[in-house]
């Protein structure tokens, strides 16, 4: 189980199992080896006091471990699970805005986000879609959500630090990618034929040069946005993979 993922915890569990086996052997009063019969060692091992003290010590080890699991290990496991859920919901908010082309993804409460969008297989599928050229709106909505959630990612670093140094490092990398994505907010070229940003497939411009500049800048903006969203997804895969490794106890 994930609770016994660390080498120290697995060693403690093995120790308790060995102690339980020894308690059974001590109380079973199995016959001694032939080589030990007739000596002082045999008398010592067969003494009731020896068996009683040894059994009490082993039972004490088992009892201490049970209290450790109930008081320390299980609460720690619950805290870590709940902390990871908060962090994963934050990541999922950006992924969901792209995956479902959410117009108001930056306004969607993270509590209503489906964590299923963070499945590694689905993330990799979206990465393939990003590389081949996704819809512009999917990239734009992911950028808007990343911009809206960037400060949340920064403040959540304390949660990641509380998990482990490895989680903190992975979260820092992911936050940096969100920062780069958020920086693209507000840099979309302005369509010279309208009062604000727009994107047309065919537009008649009086000023051909202005139209050419707009198309060139828009193409560069889309390419940059595609790269930034791709980096966020790749970092998200690494973030989720670290949790999958822990679940398998590696």
Secondary structure as GFF3:
##gff-version 3
##sequence-region A 1 250
A	DSSP	three_ten_helix	2	4	.	.	.	ID=ss1
A	DSSP	alpha_helix	7	28	.	.	.	ID=ss2
A	DSSP	three_ten_helix	34	36	.	.	.	ID=ss3
A	DSSP	alpha_helix	40	46	.	.	.	ID=ss4
A	DSSP	alpha_helix	48	68	.	.	.	ID=ss5
A	DSSP	pi_helix	69	73	.	.	.	ID=ss6
A	DSSP	alpha_helix	74	99	.	.	.	ID=ss7
A	DSSP	three_ten_helix	105	107	.	.	.	ID=ss8
A	DSSP	three_ten_helix	110	112	.	.	.	ID=ss9
A	DSSP	three_ten_helix	115	118	.	.	.	ID=ss10
A	DSSP	alpha_helix	120	132	.	.	.	ID=ss11
A	DSSP	alpha_helix	136	155	.	.	.	ID=ss12
A	DSSP	alpha_helix	157	163	.	.	.	ID=ss13
A	DSSP	alpha_helix	165	182	.	.	.	ID=ss14
A	DSSP	alpha_helix	208	247	.	.	.	ID=ss15
###
